Amino acid sequence: MYRFICSLLILTIAVPLAGLTVWVSWEGEDFYREVASSFEREKGIKVVLEYFPKIEDKLGVALKTGDLPDMALAKDTYSGNLGASKRPLEIAADDLAGFKGEYLEAYTYGDAVVALPFYADVQVAFINRSVFEKADLPLPEELDMGELETLVQELKKVVQYPVAFDFTSPYMMFPYISDSPPVGEDGRPLLNGRERVEAVEAIKRYFDTGVISRLERAAMNGLFRNGKIGIMLQGSYMAEKFAAANLDFAMVPLPDLEGRQIKGVIDSKGFFLFKKESYAQSIEFARYLMEKSEAFCGQHRKYPLFEAAWSDPELERIVEGGQFMPNGPGYQAMLFEAFEPALQAIYGGNMGVEQALNGAQGYIDSAW
C-alpha cells in the first residue's frame, strides 16, 4: 500500500500542466494566436485560444455551469459581475508590479484585484484634418460645446456635417452626466437630479439648434471615413479603420460643456484568471503577451495599461484626463437599459428631459 501511494504521488508531481485555455474577443485574433504559438515554442506550455465575439455572454453562461477557461479577456465594467460570482482568482500583490493604482481600481471587487489590466480604448473627438484645411481653420487641441457654434459656421462651408455624434447613445452621453458620479450608495445608476437634467438639456440644445448632428453609429463612421464630417465623437477603437482608409485625422478629448471639464470613458480590457492549478502559468502567459503587444497596440491604437517600453502620446493625453465607468455588479447593463429609451424619448420630443430621466430612475429603482 505504501509503495502504491508513493507511486501515485510521483505520478501526480510528474504530470505537467496540460495547457492553458484562453478566451479572447475584440480586435487582434491573429495576434493572440501568434503569441500563443510563440509561447508554446519558448515555454513548452500549450495555449488553446478560443475567440468569442460576444465574450461576456459566453462568460455569463460559463459562470453558471462552472465550465470556465484558465483565463479570459473582459471589460473592466464586468469586474463586478465576475467578482460577485466568486469565480475569478484574486491577483497576488507580487504579480501587480508595473500597473498603476488607478488602472487596478477598475478591476477591483471588494478589496481584491480580480484581473490584470491589458489595454484601453477611450472616447475621443475625431477631427478630420482635411476638412479643417479646406475651411482654413487651425486644428484645435481642445474643444468646448459653448465655442462650437462659431466653428460650425465655417465648417458648414466645406462639409455636410460639421459636428456629429449620437445623442441617444448612453455610452457617449455618460461623460456629460457624470459631474457628480451617477451611482448610488447601493451601486445603482443615478439618472435624475438637477445636475443631470441640466446637463442633458444643455446637450439637447446643441442638437435642436443644428450645431450638432445626430447620426446612427454605423452611418456616422462611414460618413467620417468618407470626409463628410468635420468632428465626430466616438470610441478610439475606430482609429485603425480610419487609418486603413488613408484618412488624415487627429484625436483630442471630448468637448467640454461650457467650461465644465468632461472626462471621456476609458473603455478597458483585462485578463481574469479562474483556475488555481494554472495560476502561475496564466500570469506568465499574460505577461508574455503584454511584452509582445507593441505592434498590436500600435496597429489597433490601444493604450497599454501595463508598464510598457513604448507610448502613444496622443492617446496618453486623453486617457490621463479620462474616467472609468463604475464596475459594480449589473451597473452598466442597467444604466444602458434605462438611459437609452429615455434619451430616445427626449430626442424624439415625446418627453421632457426631467420627465424622461425621472421615469428612467423609477425603472432602475424598481428593477434593482
Short mmCIF file of the C-alpha atoms (twelve columns), coordinates in Angstrom:
data_MODEL
# 
_entry.id   MODEL 
# 
loop_
_atom_site.group_PDB 
_atom_site.id 
_atom_site.type_symbol 
_atom_site.label_atom_id 
_atom_site.label_alt_id 
_atom_site.label_comp_id 
_atom_site.label_asym_id 
_atom_site.label_seq_id 
_atom_site.Cartn_x 
_atom_site.Cartn_y 
_atom_site.Cartn_z 
_atom_site.pdbx_PDB_model_num 
ATOM 1   C CA . MET A 1   0.000   0.000  0.000   1 
ATOM 2   C CA . TYR A 2   2.837   2.388  0.924   1 
ATOM 3   C CA . ARG A 3   4.546   1.815  -2.452  1 
ATOM 4   C CA . PHE A 4   1.238   2.325  -4.264  1 
ATOM 5   C CA . ILE A 5   0.623   5.682  -2.556  1 
ATOM 6   C CA . CYS A 6   4.179   6.822  -3.263  1 
ATOM 7   C CA . SER A 7   3.785   5.869  -6.908  1 
ATOM 8   C CA . LEU A 8   0.608   7.953  -7.135  1 
ATOM 9   C CA . LEU A 9   2.384   10.929 -5.563  1 
ATOM 10  C CA . ILE A 10  5.266   10.651 -8.020  1 
ATOM 11  C CA . LEU A 11  2.878   10.467 -10.954 1 
ATOM 12  C CA . THR A 12  0.932   13.475 -9.675  1 
ATOM 13  C CA . ILE A 13  4.083   15.545 -9.303  1 
ATOM 14  C CA . ALA A 14  5.497   14.452 -12.666 1 
ATOM 15  C CA . VAL A 15  2.362   15.172 -14.735 1 
ATOM 16  C CA . PRO A 16  2.869   18.555 -16.426 1 
ATOM 17  C CA . LEU A 17  0.160   21.142 -16.929 1 
ATOM 18  C CA . ALA A 18  -1.966  20.014 -19.869 1 
ATOM 19  C CA . GLY A 19  -2.047  23.567 -21.240 1 
ATOM 20  C CA . LEU A 20  -3.918  26.833 -20.912 1 
ATOM 21  C CA . THR A 21  -7.329  27.612 -22.343 1 
ATOM 22  C CA . VAL A 22  -7.630  31.323 -23.080 1 
ATOM 23  C CA . TRP A 23  -10.752 33.178 -24.235 1 
ATOM 24  C CA . VAL A 24  -10.362 36.440 -26.161 1 
ATOM 25  C CA . SER A 25  -12.509 38.873 -28.124 1 
ATOM 26  C CA . TRP A 26  -12.463 42.219 -29.932 1 
ATOM 27  C CA . GLU A 27  -9.564  43.046 -32.244 1 
ATOM 28  C CA . GLY A 28  -6.381  41.056 -32.781 1 
ATOM 29  C CA . GLU A 29  -7.365  37.393 -33.046 1 
ATOM 30  C CA . ASP A 30  -4.348  36.681 -35.291 1 
ATOM 31  C CA . PHE A 31  -2.055  38.451 -32.800 1 
ATOM 32  C CA . TYR A 32  -3.254  36.286 -29.915 1 
ATOM 33  C CA . ARG A 33  -2.800  33.110 -31.922 1 
ATOM 34  C CA . GLU A 34  0.731   34.063 -32.976 1 
ATOM 35  C CA . VAL A 35  1.713   34.870 -29.389 1 
ATOM 36  C CA . ALA A 36  0.178   31.604 -28.156 1 
ATOM 37  C CA . SER A 37  2.255   29.644 -30.675 1 
ATOM 38  C CA . SER A 38  5.405   31.542 -29.734 1 
ATOM 39  C CA . PHE A 39  4.755   30.946 -26.016 1 
ATOM 40  C CA . GLU A 40  4.381   27.205 -26.604 1 
ATOM 41  C CA . ARG A 41  7.634   27.069 -28.567 1 
ATOM 42  C CA . GLU A 42  9.588   29.008 -25.935 1 
ATOM 43  C CA . LYS A 43  7.983   27.777 -22.712 1 
ATOM 44  C CA . GLY A 44  6.676   24.360 -23.651 1 
ATOM 45  C CA . ILE A 45  3.174   25.241 -22.434 1 
ATOM 46  C CA . LYS A 46  0.380   24.754 -24.942 1 
ATOM 47  C CA . VAL A 47  -2.200  27.558 -25.180 1 
ATOM 48  C CA . VAL A 48  -5.617  26.718 -26.611 1 
ATOM 49  C CA . LEU A 49  -7.020  30.016 -27.818 1 
ATOM 50  C CA . GLU A 50  -10.776 30.462 -28.309 1 
ATOM 51  C CA . TYR A 51  -12.268 33.588 -29.862 1 
ATOM 52  C CA . PHE A 52  -15.792 34.732 -28.920 1 
ATOM 53  C CA . PRO A 53  -17.242 37.914 -30.472 1 
ATOM 54  C CA . LYS A 54  -19.699 38.161 -27.523 1 
ATOM 55  C CA . ILE A 55  -17.337 37.019 -24.829 1 
ATOM 56  C CA . GLU A 56  -19.311 38.370 -21.873 1 
ATOM 57  C CA . ASP A 57  -22.391 36.403 -22.957 1 
ATOM 58  C CA . LYS A 58  -20.167 33.333 -23.083 1 
ATOM 59  C CA . LEU A 59  -18.757 34.102 -19.639 1 
ATOM 60  C CA . GLY A 60  -22.250 34.663 -18.258 1 
ATOM 61  C CA . VAL A 61  -23.202 31.109 -19.192 1 
ATOM 62  C CA . ALA A 62  -19.865 29.702 -18.010 1 
ATOM 63  C CA . LEU A 63  -20.259 31.327 -14.584 1 
ATOM 64  C CA . LYS A 64  -23.426 29.278 -14.075 1 
ATOM 65  C CA . THR A 65  -22.047 25.987 -15.374 1 
ATOM 66  C CA . GLY A 66  -18.533 26.325 -13.967 1 
ATOM 67  C CA . ASP A 67  -17.078 25.442 -17.373 1 
ATOM 68  C CA . LEU A 68  -14.551 28.269 -17.315 1 
ATOM 69  C CA . PRO A 69  -11.214 28.737 -19.101 1 
ATOM 70  C CA . ASP A 70  -7.909  29.285 -17.366 1 
ATOM 71  C CA . MET A 71  -8.114  32.971 -18.313 1 
ATOM 72  C CA . ALA A 72  -10.371 35.292 -20.283 1 
ATOM 73  C CA . LEU A 73  -10.299 38.840 -21.599 1 
ATOM 74  C CA . ALA A 74  -13.217 41.007 -20.412 1 
ATOM 75  C CA . LYS A 75  -14.164 44.655 -19.867 1 
ATOM 76  C CA . ASP A 76  -13.419 46.470 -16.634 1 
ATOM 77  C CA . THR A 77  -17.164 47.132 -16.241 1 
ATOM 78  C CA . TYR A 78  -17.674 43.357 -15.980 1 
ATOM 79  C CA . SER A 79  -15.399 43.107 -12.930 1 
ATOM 80  C CA . GLY A 80  -18.311 43.428 -10.522 1 
ATOM 81  C CA . ASN A 81  -20.331 40.689 -12.194 1 
ATOM 82  C CA . LEU A 82  -17.352 38.362 -12.225 1 
ATOM 83  C CA . GLY A 83  -16.222 39.316 -8.731  1 
ATOM 84  C CA . ALA A 84  -19.680 38.758 -7.283  1 
ATOM 85  C CA . SER A 85  -19.688 35.243 -8.757  1 
ATOM 86  C CA . LYS A 86  -16.546 34.457 -6.708  1 
ATOM 87  C CA . ARG A 87  -15.159 32.658 -9.736  1 
ATOM 88  C CA . PRO A 88  -12.112 34.817 -10.638 1 
ATOM 89  C CA . LEU A 89  -8.916  34.375 -8.641  1 
ATOM 90  C CA . GLU A 90  -7.511  37.282 -6.662  1 
ATOM 91  C CA . ILE A 91  -4.304  38.548 -8.247  1 
ATOM 92  C CA . ALA A 92  -1.454  38.404 -5.746  1 
ATOM 93  C CA . ALA A 93  0.251   41.678 -4.827  1 
ATOM 94  C CA . ASP A 94  3.598   40.422 -6.163  1 
ATOM 95  C CA . ASP A 95  2.024   39.959 -9.602  1 
ATOM 96  C CA . LEU A 96  0.746   43.543 -9.802  1 
ATOM 97  C CA . ALA A 97  4.115   45.234 -10.297 1 
ATOM 98  C CA . GLY A 98  4.085   47.685 -13.207 1 
ATOM 99  C CA . PHE A 99  0.365   48.504 -13.030 1 
ATOM 100 C CA . LYS A 100 -0.858  51.924 -11.900 1 
ATOM 101 C CA . GLY A 101 -3.228  52.026 -8.952  1 
ATOM 102 C CA . GLU A 102 -5.976  53.840 -10.900 1 
ATOM 103 C CA . TYR A 103 -5.950  51.094 -13.533 1 
ATOM 104 C CA . LEU A 104 -6.081  48.345 -10.914 1 
ATOM 105 C CA . GLU A 105 -9.030  50.069 -9.231  1 
ATOM 106 C CA . ALA A 106 -11.126 49.450 -12.334 1 
ATOM 107 C CA . TYR A 107 -10.534 45.710 -11.832 1 
ATOM 108 C CA . THR A 108 -11.090 45.641 -8.079  1 
ATOM 109 C CA . TYR A 109 -14.056 43.957 -6.430  1 
ATOM 110 C CA . GLY A 110 -14.273 44.436 -2.688  1 
ATOM 111 C CA . ASP A 111 -10.630 44.503 -1.598  1 
ATOM 112 C CA . ALA A 112 -9.386  42.124 -4.295  1 
ATOM 113 C CA . VAL A 113 -7.866  42.854 -7.692  1 
ATOM 114 C CA . VAL A 114 -9.524  40.265 -9.927  1 
ATOM 115 C CA . ALA A 115 -7.781  40.866 -13.264 1 
ATOM 116 C CA . LEU A 116 -4.602  42.074 -14.911 1 
ATOM 117 C CA . PRO A 117 -5.291  45.277 -16.921 1 
ATOM 118 C CA . PHE A 118 -4.216  44.947 -20.552 1 
ATOM 119 C CA . TYR A 119 -5.272  47.835 -22.804 1 
ATOM 120 C CA . ALA A 120 -7.762  50.673 -23.167 1 
ATOM 121 C CA . ASP A 121 -9.788  52.377 -25.821 1 
ATOM 122 C CA . VAL A 122 -11.106 55.817 -24.884 1 
ATOM 123 C CA . GLN A 123 -13.818 58.189 -26.015 1 
ATOM 124 C CA . VAL A 124 -12.398 60.897 -28.270 1 
ATOM 125 C CA . ALA A 125 -13.305 63.672 -30.642 1 
ATOM 126 C CA . PHE A 126 -12.022 62.629 -34.079 1 
ATOM 127 C CA . ILE A 127 -11.031 65.624 -36.203 1 
ATOM 128 C CA . ASN A 128 -10.734 65.396 -39.987 1 
ATOM 129 C CA . ARG A 129 -7.600  67.391 -40.786 1 
ATOM 130 C CA . SER A 130 -8.503  67.782 -44.471 1 
ATOM 131 C CA . VAL A 131 -11.863 69.370 -43.618 1 
ATOM 132 C CA . PHE A 132 -10.187 71.900 -41.336 1 
ATOM 133 C CA . GLU A 133 -7.603  72.697 -44.004 1 
ATOM 134 C CA . LYS A 134 -10.330 73.302 -46.584 1 
ATOM 135 C CA . ALA A 135 -12.140 75.580 -44.133 1 
ATOM 136 C CA . ASP A 136 -8.834  77.387 -43.422 1 
ATOM 137 C CA . LEU A 137 -9.189  76.639 -39.713 1 
ATOM 138 C CA . PRO A 138 -6.398  75.758 -37.274 1 
ATOM 139 C CA . LEU A 139 -6.576  72.286 -35.786 1 
ATOM 140 C CA . PRO A 140 -7.954  72.618 -32.234 1 
ATOM 141 C CA . GLU A 141 -6.223  70.880 -29.339 1 
ATOM 142 C CA . GLU A 142 -9.211  71.434 -27.041 1 
ATOM 143 C CA . LEU A 143 -12.936 71.725 -27.750 1 
ATOM 144 C CA . ASP A 144 -15.851 73.218 -25.823 1 
ATOM 145 C CA . MET A 145 -19.535 72.899 -26.670 1 
ATOM 146 C CA . GLY A 146 -20.008 76.607 -25.990 1 
ATOM 147 C CA . GLU A 147 -17.468 77.509 -28.679 1 
ATOM 148 C CA . LEU A 148 -18.652 75.076 -31.349 1 
ATOM 149 C CA . GLU A 149 -21.247 77.347 -32.937 1 
ATOM 150 C CA . THR A 150 -18.672 79.721 -34.426 1 
ATOM 151 C CA . LEU A 151 -16.551 76.804 -35.614 1 
ATOM 152 C CA . VAL A 152 -19.573 75.106 -37.175 1 
ATOM 153 C CA . GLN A 153 -20.410 78.139 -39.328 1 
ATOM 154 C CA . GLU A 154 -17.030 77.845 -41.046 1 
ATOM 155 C CA . LEU A 155 -17.124 74.053 -41.320 1 
ATOM 156 C CA . LYS A 156 -20.557 74.161 -42.954 1 
ATOM 157 C CA . LYS A 157 -18.957 75.815 -45.971 1 
ATOM 158 C CA . VAL A 158 -16.971 72.682 -46.786 1 
ATOM 159 C CA . VAL A 159 -18.656 69.679 -45.147 1 
ATOM 160 C CA . GLN A 160 -22.141 68.220 -44.822 1 
ATOM 161 C CA . TYR A 161 -21.972 67.500 -41.071 1 
ATOM 162 C CA . PRO A 162 -19.645 69.827 -39.111 1 
ATOM 163 C CA . VAL A 163 -20.050 68.015 -35.753 1 
ATOM 164 C CA . ALA A 164 -21.784 64.692 -35.138 1 
ATOM 165 C CA . PHE A 165 -22.477 62.070 -32.528 1 
ATOM 166 C CA . ASP A 166 -25.416 60.003 -31.336 1 
ATOM 167 C CA . PHE A 167 -27.415 61.797 -28.619 1 
ATOM 168 C CA . THR A 168 -29.317 58.569 -27.902 1 
ATOM 169 C CA . SER A 169 -26.161 56.593 -27.036 1 
ATOM 170 C CA . PRO A 170 -25.838 56.014 -23.247 1 
ATOM 171 C CA . TYR A 171 -22.163 55.248 -23.811 1 
ATOM 172 C CA . MET A 172 -21.457 58.649 -25.413 1 
ATOM 173 C CA . MET A 173 -23.756 60.648 -23.129 1 
ATOM 174 C CA . PHE A 174 -22.410 59.150 -19.891 1 
ATOM 175 C CA . PRO A 175 -19.459 61.595 -19.522 1 
ATOM 176 C CA . TYR A 176 -21.824 64.565 -19.720 1 
ATOM 177 C CA . ILE A 177 -23.938 63.394 -16.751 1 
ATOM 178 C CA . SER A 178 -21.047 62.327 -14.516 1 
ATOM 179 C CA . ASP A 179 -20.044 65.658 -12.956 1 
ATOM 180 C CA . SER A 180 -21.057 64.025 -9.697  1 
ATOM 181 C CA . PRO A 181 -20.670 60.252 -10.074 1 
ATOM 182 C CA . PRO A 182 -24.012 58.826 -11.274 1 
ATOM 183 C CA . VAL A 183 -24.002 55.922 -8.825  1 
ATOM 184 C CA . GLY A 184 -25.917 55.475 -5.560  1 
ATOM 185 C CA . GLU A 185 -24.582 54.123 -2.279  1 
ATOM 186 C CA . ASP A 186 -26.033 50.724 -3.111  1 
ATOM 187 C CA . GLY A 187 -24.361 50.722 -6.539  1 
ATOM 188 C CA . ARG A 188 -27.427 51.527 -8.637  1 
ATOM 189 C CA . PRO A 189 -27.202 54.060 -11.511 1 
ATOM 190 C CA . LEU A 190 -28.451 57.585 -10.766 1 
ATOM 191 C CA . LEU A 191 -30.051 59.371 -13.716 1 
ATOM 192 C CA . ASN A 192 -32.280 62.010 -12.155 1 
ATOM 193 C CA . GLY A 193 -31.327 65.080 -10.134 1 
ATOM 194 C CA . ARG A 194 -30.857 68.684 -11.152 1 
ATOM 195 C CA . GLU A 195 -27.239 68.366 -12.349 1 
ATOM 196 C CA . ARG A 196 -28.015 65.547 -14.749 1 
ATOM 197 C CA . VAL A 197 -31.208 67.150 -16.042 1 
ATOM 198 C CA . GLU A 198 -29.376 70.399 -16.766 1 
ATOM 199 C CA . ALA A 199 -26.509 68.594 -18.495 1 
ATOM 200 C CA . VAL A 200 -28.818 66.655 -20.826 1 
ATOM 201 C CA . GLU A 201 -30.839 69.824 -21.514 1 
ATOM 202 C CA . ALA A 202 -27.645 71.676 -22.433 1 
ATOM 203 C CA . ILE A 203 -26.522 68.976 -24.867 1 
ATOM 204 C CA . LYS A 204 -30.014 68.733 -26.375 1 
ATOM 205 C CA . ARG A 205 -29.956 72.464 -27.225 1 
ATOM 206 C CA . TYR A 206 -26.955 71.949 -29.499 1 
ATOM 207 C CA . PHE A 207 -28.873 69.330 -31.447 1 
ATOM 208 C CA . ASP A 208 -32.032 71.456 -31.540 1 
ATOM 209 C CA . THR A 209 -30.149 74.459 -32.918 1 
ATOM 210 C CA . GLY A 210 -28.292 72.415 -35.540 1 
ATOM 211 C CA . VAL A 211 -24.836 72.883 -34.040 1 
ATOM 212 C CA . ILE A 212 -24.516 69.102 -33.678 1 
ATOM 213 C CA . SER A 213 -25.975 66.432 -35.956 1 
ATOM 214 C CA . ARG A 214 -27.322 63.205 -34.536 1 
ATOM 215 C CA . LEU A 215 -26.327 60.195 -36.648 1 
ATOM 216 C CA . GLU A 216 -26.548 56.441 -36.088 1 
ATOM 217 C CA . ARG A 217 -23.168 54.969 -35.223 1 
ATOM 218 C CA . ALA A 218 -22.692 52.845 -38.368 1 
ATOM 219 C CA . ALA A 219 -23.707 55.676 -40.717 1 
ATOM 220 C CA . MET A 220 -21.613 58.192 -38.802 1 
ATOM 221 C CA . ASN A 221 -18.451 56.088 -39.005 1 
ATOM 222 C CA . GLY A 222 -18.876 55.717 -42.772 1 
ATOM 223 C CA . LEU A 223 -19.558 59.426 -43.295 1 
ATOM 224 C CA . PHE A 224 -16.487 60.408 -41.303 1 
ATOM 225 C CA . ARG A 225 -14.347 57.953 -43.247 1 
ATOM 226 C CA . ASN A 226 -15.679 59.490 -46.490 1 
ATOM 227 C CA . GLY A 227 -14.794 63.016 -45.420 1 
ATOM 228 C CA . LYS A 228 -18.342 64.280 -44.794 1 
ATOM 229 C CA . ILE A 229 -17.967 65.012 -41.067 1 
ATOM 230 C CA . GLY A 230 -15.586 67.543 -39.549 1 
ATOM 231 C CA . ILE A 231 -15.674 66.437 -35.882 1 
ATOM 232 C CA . MET A 232 -17.069 63.133 -34.645 1 
ATOM 233 C CA . LEU A 233 -17.427 61.905 -31.069 1 
ATOM 234 C CA . GLN A 234 -16.730 58.183 -30.887 1 
ATOM 235 C CA . GLY A 235 -14.524 55.491 -29.359 1 
ATOM 236 C CA . SER A 236 -10.855 55.415 -30.331 1 
ATOM 237 C CA . TYR A 237 -11.285 51.807 -31.496 1 
ATOM 238 C CA . MET A 238 -12.317 53.291 -34.873 1 
ATOM 239 C CA . ALA A 239 -8.864  54.816 -35.388 1 
ATOM 240 C CA . GLU A 240 -7.439  51.711 -37.057 1 
ATOM 241 C CA . LYS A 241 -10.250 51.642 -39.639 1 
ATOM 242 C CA . PHE A 242 -9.823  55.334 -40.425 1 
ATOM 243 C CA . ALA A 243 -6.070  54.896 -40.801 1 
ATOM 244 C CA . ALA A 244 -6.654  51.923 -43.148 1 
ATOM 245 C CA . ALA A 245 -8.808  54.231 -45.289 1 
ATOM 246 C CA . ASN A 246 -5.869  56.695 -45.502 1 
ATOM 247 C CA . LEU A 247 -7.865  59.344 -43.649 1 
ATOM 248 C CA . ASP A 248 -5.829  62.181 -42.170 1 
ATOM 249 C CA . PHE A 249 -7.269  62.645 -38.695 1 
ATOM 250 C CA . ALA A 250 -6.404  63.648 -35.146 1 
ATOM 251 C CA . MET A 251 -7.863  62.643 -31.787 1 
ATOM 252 C CA . VAL A 252 -8.497  65.124 -28.966 1 
ATOM 253 C CA . PRO A 253 -10.502 64.902 -25.706 1 
ATOM 254 C CA . LEU A 254 -14.294 65.136 -25.800 1 
ATOM 255 C CA . PRO A 255 -15.634 68.721 -25.917 1 
ATOM 256 C CA . ASP A 256 -16.070 70.323 -22.509 1 
ATOM 257 C CA . LEU A 257 -19.547 71.504 -21.600 1 
ATOM 258 C CA . GLU A 258 -19.493 75.295 -21.452 1 
ATOM 259 C CA . GLY A 259 -16.403 75.423 -19.292 1 
ATOM 260 C CA . ARG A 260 -17.056 72.221 -17.317 1 
ATOM 261 C CA . GLN A 261 -14.360 69.640 -17.949 1 
ATOM 262 C CA . ILE A 262 -15.686 66.433 -19.479 1 
ATOM 263 C CA . LYS A 263 -13.879 63.150 -18.840 1 
ATOM 264 C CA . GLY A 264 -14.275 60.607 -21.602 1 
ATOM 265 C CA . VAL A 265 -14.816 56.973 -20.662 1 
ATOM 266 C CA . ILE A 266 -11.725 54.767 -20.557 1 
ATOM 267 C CA . ASP A 267 -13.052 51.530 -22.027 1 
ATOM 268 C CA . SER A 268 -10.509 48.951 -20.930 1 
ATOM 269 C CA . LYS A 269 -9.996  45.197 -21.087 1 
ATOM 270 C CA . GLY A 270 -8.101  42.893 -18.766 1 
ATOM 271 C CA . PHE A 271 -7.326  39.224 -18.135 1 
ATOM 272 C CA . PHE A 272 -9.347  37.350 -15.491 1 
ATOM 273 C CA . LEU A 273 -7.901  34.091 -14.145 1 
ATOM 274 C CA . PHE A 274 -10.113 31.222 -12.968 1 
ATOM 275 C CA . LYS A 275 -8.065  28.116 -12.064 1 
ATOM 276 C CA . LYS A 276 -5.714  27.838 -9.087  1 
ATOM 277 C CA . GLU A 277 -3.712  24.998 -10.602 1 
ATOM 278 C CA . SER A 278 -2.756  27.125 -13.636 1 
ATOM 279 C CA . TYR A 279 -2.445  30.493 -11.868 1 
ATOM 280 C CA . ALA A 280 1.344   30.813 -12.260 1 
ATOM 281 C CA . GLN A 281 1.291   29.791 -15.921 1 
ATOM 282 C CA . SER A 282 -1.608  32.149 -16.636 1 
ATOM 283 C CA . ILE A 283 0.282   35.065 -15.091 1 
ATOM 284 C CA . GLU A 284 3.330   34.086 -17.128 1 
ATOM 285 C CA . PHE A 285 1.348   33.975 -20.370 1 
ATOM 286 C CA . ALA A 286 -0.389  37.319 -19.657 1 
ATOM 287 C CA . ARG A 287 2.967   38.988 -19.010 1 
ATOM 288 C CA . TYR A 288 4.477   37.370 -22.103 1 
ATOM 289 C CA . LEU A 289 1.566   38.562 -24.226 1 
ATOM 290 C CA . MET A 290 1.901   42.121 -22.935 1 
ATOM 291 C CA . GLU A 291 5.632   42.145 -23.718 1 
ATOM 292 C CA . LYS A 292 4.847   41.096 -27.298 1 
ATOM 293 C CA . SER A 293 1.972   43.568 -27.828 1 
ATOM 294 C CA . GLU A 294 3.717   46.716 -29.093 1 
ATOM 295 C CA . ALA A 295 2.781   46.111 -32.742 1 
ATOM 296 C CA . PHE A 296 -0.774  45.097 -31.757 1 
ATOM 297 C CA . CYS A 297 -1.288  48.245 -29.671 1 
ATOM 298 C CA . GLY A 298 0.199   50.406 -32.405 1 
ATOM 299 C CA . GLN A 299 -1.895  48.926 -35.206 1 
ATOM 300 C CA . HIS A 300 -5.179  48.999 -33.300 1 
ATOM 301 C CA . ARG A 301 -4.425  52.214 -31.366 1 
ATOM 302 C CA . LYS A 302 -4.740  50.580 -27.954 1 
ATOM 303 C CA . TYR A 303 -3.331  52.312 -24.904 1 
ATOM 304 C CA . PRO A 304 -1.301  49.859 -22.767 1 
ATOM 305 C CA . LEU A 305 -2.372  49.686 -19.110 1 
ATOM 306 C CA . PHE A 306 0.834   47.933 -18.065 1 
ATOM 307 C CA . GLU A 307 4.363   49.245 -17.807 1 
ATOM 308 C CA . ALA A 308 5.467   49.425 -21.442 1 
ATOM 309 C CA . ALA A 309 8.623   50.454 -23.254 1 
ATOM 310 C CA . TRP A 310 6.606   52.492 -25.773 1 
ATOM 311 C CA . SER A 311 3.924   55.165 -25.636 1 
ATOM 312 C CA . ASP A 312 1.166   56.791 -27.697 1 
ATOM 313 C CA . PRO A 313 1.299   60.475 -26.686 1 
ATOM 314 C CA . GLU A 314 -1.998  61.324 -28.418 1 
ATOM 315 C CA . LEU A 315 -3.920  58.636 -26.538 1 
ATOM 316 C CA . GLU A 316 -1.957  59.095 -23.324 1 
ATOM 317 C CA . ARG A 317 -3.126  62.692 -23.020 1 
ATOM 318 C CA . ILE A 318 -6.767  61.650 -23.441 1 
ATOM 319 C CA . VAL A 319 -6.527  58.661 -21.086 1 
ATOM 320 C CA . GLU A 320 -4.942  60.801 -18.379 1 
ATOM 321 C CA . GLY A 321 -7.990  63.089 -18.479 1 
ATOM 322 C CA . GLY A 322 -10.486 60.230 -18.705 1 
ATOM 323 C CA . GLN A 323 -12.542 58.166 -16.280 1 
ATOM 324 C CA . PHE A 324 -13.565 54.559 -15.784 1 
ATOM 325 C CA . MET A 325 -17.252 53.727 -15.557 1 
ATOM 326 C CA . PRO A 326 -18.454 52.219 -12.251 1 
ATOM 327 C CA . ASN A 327 -17.781 48.482 -12.296 1 
ATOM 328 C CA . GLY A 328 -20.338 47.319 -9.739  1 
ATOM 329 C CA . PRO A 329 -22.421 44.202 -10.498 1 
ATOM 330 C CA . GLY A 330 -25.086 44.983 -13.076 1 
ATOM 331 C CA . TYR A 331 -24.315 48.724 -13.208 1 
ATOM 332 C CA . GLN A 332 -23.597 49.205 -16.899 1 
ATOM 333 C CA . ALA A 333 -26.314 46.836 -18.121 1 
ATOM 334 C CA . MET A 334 -28.948 48.607 -16.012 1 
ATOM 335 C CA . LEU A 335 -27.671 52.063 -16.966 1 
ATOM 336 C CA . PHE A 336 -27.899 51.333 -20.676 1 
ATOM 337 C CA . GLU A 337 -31.248 49.584 -20.356 1 
ATOM 338 C CA . ALA A 338 -32.835 52.613 -18.663 1 
ATOM 339 C CA . PHE A 339 -30.899 55.513 -20.189 1 
ATOM 340 C CA . GLU A 340 -31.198 54.658 -23.897 1 
ATOM 341 C CA . PRO A 341 -35.038 54.724 -24.104 1 
ATOM 342 C CA . ALA A 342 -35.032 57.916 -22.024 1 
ATOM 343 C CA . LEU A 343 -32.650 59.596 -24.470 1 
ATOM 344 C CA . GLN A 344 -34.695 58.366 -27.422 1 
ATOM 345 C CA . ALA A 345 -37.867 59.815 -25.876 1 
ATOM 346 C CA . ILE A 346 -36.125 63.132 -25.238 1 
ATOM 347 C CA . TYR A 347 -34.639 63.379 -28.720 1 
ATOM 348 C CA . GLY A 348 -37.931 62.411 -30.357 1 
ATOM 349 C CA . GLY A 349 -39.791 65.111 -28.426 1 
ATOM 350 C CA . ASN A 350 -42.026 62.564 -26.708 1 
ATOM 351 C CA . MET A 351 -40.923 63.564 -23.201 1 
ATOM 352 C CA . GLY A 352 -39.190 66.430 -21.493 1 
ATOM 353 C CA . VAL A 353 -35.730 65.808 -20.051 1 
ATOM 354 C CA . GLU A 354 -36.774 65.794 -16.413 1 
ATOM 355 C CA . GLN A 355 -39.792 63.563 -17.038 1 
ATOM 356 C CA . ALA A 356 -37.756 61.069 -19.052 1 
ATOM 357 C CA . LEU A 357 -34.890 60.869 -16.548 1 
ATOM 358 C CA . ASN A 358 -37.276 60.549 -13.603 1 
ATOM 359 C CA . GLY A 359 -39.042 57.747 -15.455 1 
ATOM 360 C CA . ALA A 360 -35.731 56.012 -16.142 1 
ATOM 361 C CA . GLN A 361 -34.773 56.327 -12.485 1 
ATOM 362 C CA . GLY A 362 -38.107 54.865 -11.444 1 
ATOM 363 C CA . TYR A 363 -37.459 51.868 -13.666 1 
ATOM 364 C CA . ILE A 364 -33.976 51.406 -12.183 1 
ATOM 365 C CA . ASP A 365 -35.266 51.662 -8.623  1 
ATOM 366 C CA . SER A 366 -37.972 49.096 -9.252  1 
ATOM 367 C CA . ALA A 367 -35.707 46.647 -11.067 1 
ATOM 368 C CA . TRP A 368 -32.538 46.950 -8.973  1 
# 
